[in-house]
Amino acid sequence: MLVACIAIGGGLGYFLDSRLHTSPLFTLILGVAGFAAGMRQLLRRLSKDMKNDGGS
């Protein structure tokens, strides 16, 4: 999940950079945003697993 979010964000950023000629700007911004989204999903899933597991 984490890798997919980073790849999608980075890929979209790369596409925008190639269209707008703003070399690493959007790739970096959307790559970091993808990382943040992936971490959020990971933490949400871990939190859900901890609740289902009884908290221990």
C-alpha distance matrix in Angstrom:
0.0 3.8 5.5 5.1 6.3 8.8 9.9 10.6 12.4 14.2 15.2 16.5 18.3 19.7 21.0 22.6 24.1 25.7 27.2 28.4 29.3 27.8 26.3 23.6 23.7 21.1 18.8 18.9 18.7 15.8 13.9 14.6 13.8 10.3 10.0 11.6 9.5 6.3 8.9 10.4 7.7 7.6 11.3 11.9 10.5 12.6 15.4 15.5 15.7 18.4 20.4 20.3 21.4 24.3 23.3 24.2
3.8 0.0 3.8 5.5 5.3 6.4 8.7 10.1 10.9 12.2 14.1 15.6 16.6 18.1 20.0 21.4 22.4 24.3 26.0 26.9 27.5 25.6 24.0 21.0 21.1 18.8 16.4 15.9 16.0 13.6 11.2 11.4 11.3 8.0 6.7 8.9 7.9 4.3 6.5 9.1 7.8 7.2 10.6 12.1 11.6 13.0 15.7 16.7 16.9 19.1 21.3 21.9 22.6 25.3 23.7 24.5
5.5 3.8 0.0 3.8 5.5 5.2 6.0 8.6 10.0 10.4 11.8 14.1 15.1 15.9 17.9 19.8 20.5 22.0 24.1 25.3 25.6 24.0 22.1 19.2 20.0 17.8 14.9 14.9 15.8 13.2 10.4 11.8 12.3 8.7 8.0 11.2 10.5 7.4 9.9 12.6 11.4 10.9 14.3 15.9 15.1 16.4 19.4 20.2 20.2 22.5 24.8 25.1 25.7 28.6 27.1 27.7
5.1 5.5 3.8 0.0 3.8 5.5 5.0 6.0 8.5 9.7 10.2 12.0 13.9 14.9 16.2 18.1 19.5 20.8 22.4 23.9 24.7 23.5 21.9 19.5 20.0 17.2 14.7 15.5 15.8 12.6 10.7 12.6 12.2 8.4 9.2 11.9 10.1 7.9 11.3 13.0 11.3 11.9 15.4 16.1 15.3 17.5 20.1 20.3 20.8 23.4 25.3 25.4 26.5 29.4 28.3 29.2
6.3 5.3 5.5 3.8 0.0 3.8 5.5 5.2 6.1 8.4 9.8 10.7 12.1 14.0 15.4 16.6 18.1 19.9 21.3 22.3 23.3 21.7 20.5 17.9 17.7 14.9 12.9 13.3 12.9 9.7 8.3 9.7 8.6 4.8 6.4 8.6 6.7 5.4 9.1 10.4 9.4 10.8 13.8 14.5 14.6 16.8 19.0 19.5 20.5 22.9 24.6 25.1 26.5 29.1 27.6 28.9
8.8 6.4 5.2 5.5 3.8 0.0 3.8 5.5 5.2 5.9 8.2 9.9 10.3 11.8 14.0 15.2 16.0 18.0 19.8 20.6 21.1 19.3 17.7 14.8 15.1 12.7 10.1 10.2 10.7 8.0 5.4 7.4 7.8 4.4 5.2 8.5 8.3 7.1 9.9 12.1 12.0 12.7 15.5 16.9 17.2 18.8 21.1 22.2 23.0 25.0 27.0 27.8 28.8 31.3 29.5 30.5
9.9 8.7 6.0 5.0 5.5 3.8 0.0 3.8 5.5 5.1 5.7 8.4 9.7 10.1 11.9 14.0 14.9 16.1 18.1 19.6 20.0 18.8 17.0 14.7 15.6 13.0 10.1 11.5 12.5 9.5 7.4 10.4 10.7 7.5 9.0 12.2 11.5 10.2 13.4 15.5 14.8 15.5 18.6 19.7 19.6 21.5 24.0 24.6 25.2 27.6 29.5 29.9 31.0 33.8 32.3 33.2
10.6 10.1 8.6 6.0 5.2 5.5 3.8 0.0 3.8 5.5 5.1 6.0 8.4 9.8 10.5 12.2 14.0 15.3 16.6 18.1 19.3 18.2 17.2 15.3 15.4 12.2 10.2 12.1 12.1 8.5 8.0 11.0 10.0 7.1 9.9 12.3 10.7 10.5 14.0 15.2 14.4 16.0 19.0 19.4 19.6 22.0 24.1 24.4 25.5 28.0 29.5 29.9 31.4 34.1 32.8 34.1
12.4 10.9 10.0 8.5 6.1 5.2 5.5 3.8 0.0 3.8 5.5 5.2 6.1 8.5 9.9 10.6 12.1 14.3 15.5 16.2 17.3 15.7 14.9 12.7 12.3 9.0 7.4 8.9 8.4 4.7 4.9 7.8 6.8 4.9 8.1 10.2 9.4 10.1 13.2 14.3 14.4 16.2 18.7 19.3 20.2 22.3 24.1 24.9 26.3 28.4 29.9 30.7 32.2 34.6 32.9 34.3
14.2 12.2 10.4 9.7 8.4 5.9 5.1 5.5 3.8 0.0 3.8 5.5 5.0 6.0 8.5 9.8 10.2 12.1 14.2 15.0 15.3 13.8 12.2 10.0 10.5 8.0 5.0 7.0 8.2 5.7 4.3 8.1 8.9 7.3 9.4 12.2 12.3 12.4 15.1 16.9 17.2 18.4 20.9 22.1 22.7 24.5 26.6 27.6 28.7 30.7 32.5 33.3 34.5 37.0 35.2 36.3
15.2 14.1 11.8 10.2 9.8 8.2 5.7 5.1 5.5 3.8 0.0 3.8 5.3 5.0 6.2 8.6 9.7 10.6 12.4 14.2 14.8 14.2 12.8 11.6 12.4 9.6 7.2 10.2 11.2 8.4 8.1 11.8 11.9 10.0 12.6 15.3 14.7 14.7 17.8 19.4 19.1 20.5 23.3 24.1 24.4 26.6 28.7 29.3 30.3 32.6 34.3 34.8 36.2 38.8 37.3 38.5
16.5 15.6 14.1 12.0 10.7 9.9 8.4 6.0 5.2 5.5 3.8 0.0 3.8 5.4 5.1 6.2 8.6 10.0 10.7 12.2 13.7 13.0 12.7 11.8 11.6 8.1 7.3 10.4 10.3 7.3 8.6 11.9 11.1 10.0 13.3 15.2 14.3 15.2 18.4 19.3 19.2 21.2 23.7 24.1 24.8 27.3 29.0 29.5 30.9 33.2 34.6 35.2 36.9 39.3 37.9 39.3
18.3 16.6 15.1 13.9 12.1 10.3 9.7 8.4 6.1 5.0 5.3 3.8 0.0 3.8 5.4 5.1 6.0 8.6 9.9 10.3 11.3 9.8 9.4 8.2 7.8 4.5 3.9 7.2 7.4 5.5 7.1 10.2 10.2 10.1 12.9 14.8 14.8 16.0 18.6 19.7 20.3 22.1 24.3 25.1 26.2 28.2 29.8 30.8 32.3 34.3 35.7 36.8 38.2 40.5 38.7 40.1
19.7 18.1 15.9 14.9 14.0 11.8 10.1 9.8 8.5 6.0 5.0 5.4 3.8 0.0 3.8 5.5 5.0 6.2 8.6 9.9 9.9 9.4 8.0 7.6 8.8 6.7 5.0 8.7 10.2 8.8 9.3 12.7 13.4 12.8 15.1 17.6 17.7 18.3 21.0 22.6 22.9 24.3 26.8 27.8 28.5 30.5 32.4 33.3 34.5 36.6 38.3 39.1 40.4 42.9 41.1 42.2
21.0 20.0 17.9 16.2 15.4 14.0 11.9 10.5 9.9 8.5 6.2 5.1 5.4 3.8 0.0 3.8 5.5 5.2 6.3 8.7 9.8 10.4 10.0 10.7 11.2 8.7 8.2 12.0 12.6 10.8 12.0 15.4 15.3 14.6 17.5 19.7 19.2 20.0 23.1 24.2 24.2 26.0 28.6 29.1 29.8 32.1 33.9 34.5 35.8 38.2 39.6 40.2 41.8 44.3 42.8 44.1
22.6 21.4 19.8 18.1 16.6 15.2 14.0 12.2 10.6 9.8 8.6 6.2 5.1 5.5 3.8 0.0 3.8 5.4 5.1 5.9 8.0 8.0 9.0 9.8 9.2 6.6 7.9 11.3 11.1 9.9 12.2 15.0 14.6 14.8 17.8 19.4 19.1 20.6 23.4 24.1 24.6 26.7 28.9 29.4 30.5 32.8 34.3 35.0 36.7 38.8 40.0 41.0 42.6 44.9 43.2 44.8
24.1 22.4 20.5 19.5 18.1 16.0 14.9 14.0 12.1 10.2 9.7 8.6 6.0 5.0 5.5 3.8 0.0 3.8 5.4 5.2 5.3 4.9 5.2 6.8 7.0 5.9 6.8 10.0 10.8 10.7 12.3 14.9 15.5 16.0 18.4 20.2 20.6 21.9 24.3 25.5 26.3 28.0 30.1 31.0 32.2 34.1 35.7 36.8 38.3 40.2 41.7 42.8 44.2 46.4 44.6 45.9
25.7 24.3 22.0 20.8 19.9 18.0 16.1 15.3 14.3 12.1 10.6 10.0 8.6 6.2 5.2 5.4 3.8 0.0 3.8 5.7 5.3 7.2 7.0 9.4 10.5 9.6 9.8 13.2 14.4 13.8 15.0 18.1 18.6 18.6 21.1 23.2 23.3 24.3 26.9 28.3 28.7 30.3 32.7 33.5 34.4 36.5 38.3 39.1 40.4 42.6 44.1 44.9 46.4 48.8 47.1 48.3
27.2 26.0 24.1 22.4 21.3 19.8 18.1 16.6 15.5 14.2 12.4 10.7 9.9 8.6 6.3 5.1 5.4 3.8 0.0 3.8 5.8 8.2 9.5 12.0 12.1 10.7 11.9 15.3 15.6 14.9 16.9 19.7 19.6 19.8 22.7 24.4 24.2 25.6 28.4 29.2 29.6 31.7 33.9 34.4 35.4 37.8 39.3 39.9 41.5 43.7 45.0 45.8 47.5 49.9 48.3 49.7
28.4 26.9 25.3 23.9 22.3 20.6 19.6 18.1 16.2 15.0 14.2 12.2 10.3 9.9 8.7 5.9 5.2 5.7 3.8 0.0 3.8 5.5 8.2 10.9 10.1 9.5 11.7 14.4 14.4 14.5 16.8 19.1 19.1 20.0 22.7 24.1 24.3 26.0 28.4 29.2 30.1 32.1 34.1 34.6 36.1 38.2 39.5 40.4 42.2 44.1 45.4 46.5 48.2 50.3 48.5 50.0
29.3 27.5 25.6 24.7 23.3 21.1 20.0 19.3 17.3 15.3 14.8 13.7 11.3 9.9 9.8 8.0 5.3 5.3 5.8 3.8 0.0 3.8 5.6 9.1 9.4 10.0 11.5 13.9 14.8 15.5 17.1 19.4 20.1 21.0 23.3 24.9 25.6 27.0 29.2 30.4 31.4 33.1 35.1 36.0 37.4 39.2 40.8 41.9 43.4 45.3 46.8 47.9 49.4 51.5 49.5 50.9
27.8 25.6 24.0 23.5 21.7 19.3 18.8 18.2 15.7 13.8 14.2 13.0 9.8 9.4 10.4 8.0 4.9 7.2 8.2 5.5 3.8 0.0 3.8 6.3 5.9 7.3 9.2 10.9 11.7 13.0 14.7 16.5 17.4 18.8 20.7 22.2 23.2 24.8 26.6 27.9 29.2 30.8 32.5 33.7 35.2 36.9 38.3 39.7 41.2 42.8 44.4 45.8 47.1 49.1 46.9 48.2
26.3 24.0 22.1 21.9 20.5 17.7 17.0 17.2 14.9 12.2 12.8 12.7 9.4 8.0 10.0 9.0 5.2 7.0 9.5 8.2 5.6 3.8 0.0 3.8 5.8 7.6 7.8 9.5 11.5 12.7 13.4 15.5 17.1 18.0 19.5 21.5 22.7 23.7 25.6 27.3 28.5 29.7 31.6 33.0 34.3 35.8 37.5 39.0 40.2 41.8 43.6 44.9 46.0 48.2 46.0 47.0
23.6 21.0 19.2 19.5 17.9 14.8 14.7 15.3 12.7 10.0 11.6 11.8 8.2 7.6 10.7 9.8 6.8 9.4 12.0 10.9 9.1 6.3 3.8 0.0 3.8 6.0 5.3 6.0 8.5 10.2 10.2 12.1 14.1 15.1 16.1 18.2 19.7 20.7 22.2 24.1 25.5 26.5 28.3 29.9 31.2 32.5 34.2 35.9 37.0 38.5 40.4 41.8 42.7 44.9 42.6 43.5
23.7 21.1 20.0 20.0 17.7 15.1 15.6 15.4 12.3 10.5 12.4 11.6 7.8 8.8 11.2 9.2 7.0 10.5 12.1 10.1 9.4 5.9 5.8 3.8 0.0 3.8 5.5 5.5 6.3 8.6 9.9 11.0 12.4 14.2 15.6 16.9 18.4 20.0 21.4 22.8 24.5 25.9 27.3 28.7 30.4 31.8 33.1 34.8 36.4 37.7 39.3 40.9 42.1 44.0 41.6 42.9
21.1 18.8 17.8 17.2 14.9 12.7 13.0 12.2 9.0 8.0 9.6 8.1 4.5 6.7 8.7 6.6 5.9 9.6 10.7 9.5 10.0 7.3 7.6 6.0 3.8 0.0 3.8 5.4 5.0 5.7 7.9 9.7 10.2 11.6 13.7 15.0 15.9 17.6 19.5 20.6 22.0 23.7 25.3 26.4 28.0 29.7 31.0 32.4 34.0 35.6 37.1 38.5 39.9 41.9 39.7 41.1
18.8 16.4 14.9 14.7 12.9 10.1 10.1 10.2 7.4 5.0 7.2 7.3 3.9 5.0 8.2 7.9 6.8 9.8 11.9 11.7 11.5 9.2 7.8 5.3 5.5 3.8 0.0 3.8 5.6 5.5 5.7 8.4 9.8 10.2 11.9 14.1 15.0 15.9 18.0 19.6 20.7 21.9 24.0 25.3 26.5 28.1 29.8 31.2 32.4 34.1 35.9 37.1 38.3 40.5 38.4 39.5
18.9 15.9 14.9 15.5 13.3 10.2 11.5 12.1 8.9 7.0 10.2 10.4 7.2 8.7 12.0 11.3 10.0 13.2 15.3 14.4 13.9 10.9 9.5 6.0 5.5 5.4 3.8 0.0 3.8 5.6 5.0 6.1 8.5 9.7 10.4 12.3 14.1 15.1 16.4 18.2 19.9 20.8 22.4 24.1 25.6 26.7 28.3 30.1 31.4 32.7 34.6 36.1 37.0 39.0 36.7 37.7
18.7 16.0 15.8 15.8 12.9 10.7 12.5 12.1 8.4 8.2 11.2 10.3 7.4 10.2 12.6 11.1 10.8 14.4 15.6 14.4 14.8 11.7 11.5 8.5 6.3 5.0 5.6 3.8 0.0 3.8 5.5 5.3 6.2 8.6 10.0 10.7 12.3 14.2 15.5 16.6 18.5 20.0 21.2 22.5 24.4 25.8 26.9 28.7 30.4 31.6 33.1 34.8 36.1 37.8 35.5 36.9
15.8 13.6 13.2 12.6 9.7 8.0 9.5 8.5 4.7 5.7 8.4 7.3 5.5 8.8 10.8 9.9 10.7 13.8 14.9 14.5 15.5 13.0 12.7 10.2 8.6 5.7 5.5 5.6 3.8 0.0 3.8 5.4 4.8 5.9 8.4 9.6 10.2 11.9 14.0 14.9 16.2 18.0 19.7 20.6 22.2 24.0 25.3 26.6 28.3 29.9 31.4 32.7 34.2 36.2 34.1 35.6
13.9 11.2 10.4 10.7 8.3 5.4 7.4 8.0 4.9 4.3 8.1 8.6 7.1 9.3 12.0 12.2 12.3 15.0 16.9 16.8 17.1 14.7 13.4 10.2 9.9 7.9 5.7 5.0 5.5 3.8 0.0 3.8 5.4 5.0 6.2 8.7 9.8 10.4 12.3 14.2 15.3 16.3 18.3 19.8 21.0 22.4 24.2 25.7 26.9 28.5 30.3 31.6 32.6 34.8 32.7 33.8
14.6 11.4 11.8 12.6 9.7 7.4 10.4 11.0 7.8 8.1 11.8 11.9 10.2 12.7 15.4 15.0 14.9 18.1 19.7 19.1 19.4 16.5 15.5 12.1 11.0 9.7 8.4 6.1 5.3 5.4 3.8 0.0 3.8 5.3 4.9 6.2 8.6 9.7 10.5 12.3 14.2 15.1 16.4 18.2 19.9 20.9 22.3 24.2 25.6 26.8 28.6 30.3 31.2 33.1 30.7 31.9
13.8 11.3 12.3 12.2 8.6 7.8 10.7 10.0 6.8 8.9 11.9 11.1 10.2 13.4 15.3 14.6 15.5 18.6 19.6 19.1 20.1 17.4 17.1 14.1 12.4 10.2 9.8 8.5 6.2 4.8 5.4 3.8 0.0 3.8 5.4 5.1 6.2 8.6 9.9 10.5 12.4 14.2 15.3 16.4 18.4 19.9 20.9 22.5 24.3 25.7 27.1 28.7 30.1 31.9 29.7 31.3
10.3 8.0 8.7 8.4 4.8 4.4 7.5 7.1 4.9 7.3 10.0 10.0 10.1 12.8 14.6 14.8 16.0 18.6 19.8 20.0 21.0 18.8 18.0 15.1 14.2 11.6 10.2 9.7 8.6 5.9 5.0 5.3 3.8 0.0 3.8 5.4 5.0 6.0 8.5 9.7 10.5 12.2 14.2 15.2 16.4 18.2 19.8 21.0 22.5 24.2 25.8 27.0 28.4 30.5 28.6 30.0
10.0 6.7 8.0 9.2 6.4 5.2 9.0 9.9 8.1 9.4 12.6 13.3 12.9 15.1 17.5 17.8 18.4 21.1 22.7 22.7 23.3 20.7 19.5 16.1 15.6 13.7 11.9 10.4 10.0 8.4 6.2 4.9 5.4 3.8 0.0 3.8 5.5 5.1 6.1 8.5 9.9 10.4 12.2 14.1 15.3 16.4 18.1 19.9 21.0 22.4 24.3 25.8 26.6 28.7 26.5 27.6
11.6 8.9 11.2 11.9 8.6 8.5 12.2 12.3 10.2 12.2 15.3 15.2 14.8 17.6 19.7 19.4 20.2 23.2 24.4 24.1 24.9 22.2 21.5 18.2 16.9 15.0 14.1 12.3 10.7 9.6 8.7 6.2 5.1 5.4 3.8 0.0 3.8 5.4 5.1 6.1 8.7 9.8 10.5 12.1 14.2 15.3 16.3 18.2 19.9 20.9 22.5 24.4 25.5 27.2 24.8 26.3
9.5 7.9 10.5 10.1 6.7 8.3 11.5 10.7 9.4 12.3 14.7 14.3 14.8 17.7 19.2 19.1 20.6 23.3 24.2 24.3 25.6 23.2 22.7 19.7 18.4 15.9 15.0 14.1 12.3 10.2 9.8 8.6 6.2 5.0 5.5 3.8 0.0 3.8 5.5 5.1 6.3 8.6 10.0 10.5 12.3 14.3 15.3 16.5 18.4 20.0 21.2 22.7 24.2 26.1 24.2 26.0
6.3 4.3 7.4 7.9 5.4 7.1 10.2 10.5 10.1 12.4 14.7 15.2 16.0 18.3 20.0 20.6 21.9 24.3 25.6 26.0 27.0 24.8 23.7 20.7 20.0 17.6 15.9 15.1 14.2 11.9 10.4 9.7 8.6 6.0 5.1 5.4 3.8 0.0 3.8 5.4 5.1 6.1 8.6 9.8 10.6 12.3 14.1 15.3 16.5 18.3 20.1 21.2 22.4 24.6 22.8 24.2
8.9 6.5 9.9 11.3 9.1 9.9 13.4 14.0 13.2 15.1 17.8 18.4 18.6 21.0 23.1 23.4 24.3 26.9 28.4 28.4 29.2 26.6 25.6 22.2 21.4 19.5 18.0 16.4 15.5 14.0 12.3 10.5 9.9 8.5 6.1 5.1 5.5 3.8 0.0 3.8 5.4 5.0 6.1 8.4 9.8 10.4 12.0 14.1 15.2 16.3 18.3 19.9 20.7 22.6 20.4 21.6
10.4 9.1 12.6 13.0 10.4 12.1 15.5 15.2 14.3 16.9 19.4 19.3 19.7 22.6 24.2 24.1 25.5 28.3 29.2 29.2 30.4 27.9 27.3 24.1 22.8 20.6 19.6 18.2 16.6 14.9 14.2 12.3 10.5 9.7 8.5 6.1 5.1 5.4 3.8 0.0 3.8 5.4 5.2 6.0 8.6 9.9 10.5 12.2 14.2 15.3 16.6 18.4 19.8 21.4 19.3 21.2
7.7 7.8 11.4 11.3 9.4 12.0 14.8 14.4 14.4 17.2 19.1 19.2 20.3 22.9 24.2 24.6 26.3 28.7 29.6 30.1 31.4 29.2 28.5 25.5 24.5 22.0 20.7 19.9 18.5 16.2 15.3 14.2 12.4 10.5 9.9 8.7 6.3 5.1 5.4 3.8 0.0 3.8 5.5 5.0 6.1 8.6 9.8 10.5 12.2 14.2 15.4 16.5 18.2 20.3 18.8 20.6
7.6 7.2 10.9 11.9 10.8 12.7 15.5 16.0 16.2 18.4 20.5 21.2 22.1 24.3 26.0 26.7 28.0 30.3 31.7 32.1 33.1 30.8 29.7 26.5 25.9 23.7 21.9 20.8 20.0 18.0 16.3 15.1 14.2 12.2 10.4 9.8 8.6 6.1 5.0 5.4 3.8 0.0 3.8 5.4 5.2 6.2 8.6 9.9 10.6 12.3 14.4 15.4 16.3 18.6 16.9 18.1
11.3 10.6 14.3 15.4 13.8 15.5 18.6 19.0 18.7 20.9 23.3 23.7 24.3 26.8 28.6 28.9 30.1 32.7 33.9 34.1 35.1 32.5 31.6 28.3 27.3 25.3 24.0 22.4 21.2 19.7 18.3 16.4 15.3 14.2 12.2 10.5 10.0 8.6 6.1 5.2 5.5 3.8 0.0 3.8 5.4 5.0 6.0 8.5 9.8 10.4 12.3 14.2 15.0 16.7 14.5 16.1
11.9 12.1 15.9 16.1 14.5 16.9 19.7 19.4 19.3 22.1 24.1 24.1 25.1 27.8 29.1 29.4 31.0 33.5 34.4 34.6 36.0 33.7 33.0 29.9 28.7 26.4 25.3 24.1 22.5 20.6 19.8 18.2 16.4 15.2 14.1 12.1 10.5 9.8 8.4 6.0 5.0 5.4 3.8 0.0 3.8 5.5 5.1 6.2 8.7 9.9 10.8 12.5 14.2 15.8 14.2 16.5
10.5 11.6 15.1 15.3 14.6 17.2 19.6 19.6 20.2 22.7 24.4 24.8 26.2 28.5 29.8 30.5 32.2 34.4 35.4 36.1 37.4 35.2 34.3 31.2 30.4 28.0 26.5 25.6 24.4 22.2 21.0 19.9 18.4 16.4 15.3 14.2 12.3 10.6 9.8 8.6 6.1 5.2 5.4 3.8 0.0 3.8 5.4 5.1 6.2 8.7 10.0 10.6 12.2 14.5 13.5 15.3
12.6 13.0 16.4 17.5 16.8 18.8 21.5 22.0 22.3 24.5 26.6 27.3 28.2 30.5 32.1 32.8 34.1 36.5 37.8 38.2 39.2 36.9 35.8 32.5 31.8 29.7 28.1 26.7 25.8 24.0 22.4 20.9 19.9 18.2 16.4 15.3 14.3 12.3 10.4 9.9 8.6 6.2 5.0 5.5 3.8 0.0 3.8 5.4 5.0 6.2 8.7 9.9 10.3 12.5 10.8 12.2
15.4 15.7 19.4 20.1 19.0 21.1 24.0 24.1 24.1 26.6 28.7 29.0 29.8 32.4 33.9 34.3 35.7 38.3 39.3 39.5 40.8 38.3 37.5 34.2 33.1 31.0 29.8 28.3 26.9 25.3 24.2 22.3 20.9 19.8 18.1 16.3 15.3 14.1 12.0 10.5 9.8 8.6 6.0 5.1 5.4 3.8 0.0 3.8 5.4 5.1 6.3 8.7 9.8 11.0 9.1 11.4
15.5 16.7 20.2 20.3 19.5 22.2 24.6 24.4 24.9 27.6 29.3 29.5 30.8 33.3 34.5 35.0 36.8 39.1 39.9 40.4 41.9 39.7 39.0 35.9 34.8 32.4 31.2 30.1 28.7 26.6 25.7 24.2 22.5 21.0 19.9 18.2 16.5 15.3 14.1 12.2 10.5 9.9 8.5 6.2 5.1 5.4 3.8 0.0 3.8 5.5 5.2 6.3 8.6 10.2 9.7 12.4
15.7 16.9 20.2 20.8 20.5 23.0 25.2 25.5 26.3 28.7 30.3 30.9 32.3 34.5 35.8 36.7 38.3 40.4 41.5 42.2 43.4 41.2 40.2 37.0 36.4 34.0 32.4 31.4 30.4 28.3 26.9 25.6 24.3 22.5 21.0 19.9 18.4 16.5 15.2 14.2 12.2 10.6 9.8 8.7 6.2 5.0 5.4 3.8 0.0 3.8 5.5 5.1 6.0 8.7 8.5 10.2
18.4 19.1 22.5 23.4 22.9 25.0 27.6 28.0 28.4 30.7 32.6 33.2 34.3 36.6 38.2 38.8 40.2 42.6 43.7 44.1 45.3 42.8 41.8 38.5 37.7 35.6 34.1 32.7 31.6 29.9 28.5 26.8 25.7 24.2 22.4 20.9 20.0 18.3 16.3 15.3 14.2 12.3 10.4 9.9 8.7 6.2 5.1 5.5 3.8 0.0 3.8 5.5 5.0 6.4 5.0 7.0
20.4 21.3 24.8 25.3 24.6 27.0 29.5 29.5 29.9 32.5 34.3 34.6 35.7 38.3 39.6 40.0 41.7 44.1 45.0 45.4 46.8 44.4 43.6 40.4 39.3 37.1 35.9 34.6 33.1 31.4 30.3 28.6 27.1 25.8 24.3 22.5 21.2 20.1 18.3 16.6 15.4 14.4 12.3 10.8 10.0 8.7 6.3 5.2 5.5 3.8 0.0 3.8 5.4 5.4 5.4 8.7
20.3 21.9 25.1 25.4 25.1 27.8 29.9 29.9 30.7 33.3 34.8 35.2 36.8 39.1 40.2 41.0 42.8 44.9 45.8 46.5 47.9 45.8 44.9 41.8 40.9 38.5 37.1 36.1 34.8 32.7 31.6 30.3 28.7 27.0 25.8 24.4 22.7 21.2 19.9 18.4 16.5 15.4 14.2 12.5 10.6 9.9 8.7 6.3 5.1 5.5 3.8 0.0 3.8 5.5 7.4 9.7
21.4 22.6 25.7 26.5 26.5 28.8 31.0 31.4 32.2 34.5 36.2 36.9 38.2 40.4 41.8 42.6 44.2 46.4 47.5 48.2 49.4 47.1 46.0 42.7 42.1 39.9 38.3 37.0 36.1 34.2 32.6 31.2 30.1 28.4 26.6 25.5 24.2 22.4 20.7 19.8 18.2 16.3 15.0 14.2 12.2 10.3 9.8 8.6 6.0 5.0 5.4 3.8 0.0 3.8 5.6 6.6
24.3 25.3 28.6 29.4 29.1 31.3 33.8 34.1 34.6 37.0 38.8 39.3 40.5 42.9 44.3 44.9 46.4 48.8 49.9 50.3 51.5 49.1 48.2 44.9 44.0 41.9 40.5 39.0 37.8 36.2 34.8 33.1 31.9 30.5 28.7 27.2 26.1 24.6 22.6 21.4 20.3 18.6 16.7 15.8 14.5 12.5 11.0 10.2 8.7 6.4 5.4 5.5 3.8 0.0 3.8 5.7
23.3 23.7 27.1 28.3 27.6 29.5 32.3 32.8 32.9 35.2 37.3 37.9 38.7 41.1 42.8 43.2 44.6 47.1 48.3 48.5 49.5 46.9 46.0 42.6 41.6 39.7 38.4 36.7 35.5 34.1 32.7 30.7 29.7 28.6 26.5 24.8 24.2 22.8 20.4 19.3 18.8 16.9 14.5 14.2 13.5 10.8 9.1 9.7 8.5 5.0 5.4 7.4 5.6 3.8 0.0 3.8
24.2 24.5 27.7 29.2 28.9 30.5 33.2 34.1 34.3 36.3 38.5 39.3 40.1 42.2 44.1 44.8 45.9 48.3 49.7 50.0 50.9 48.2 47.0 43.5 42.9 41.1 39.5 37.7 36.9 35.6 33.8 31.9 31.3 30.0 27.6 26.3 26.0 24.2 21.6 21.2 20.6 18.1 16.1 16.5 15.3 12.2 11.4 12.4 10.2 7.0 8.7 9.7 6.6 5.7 3.8 0.0
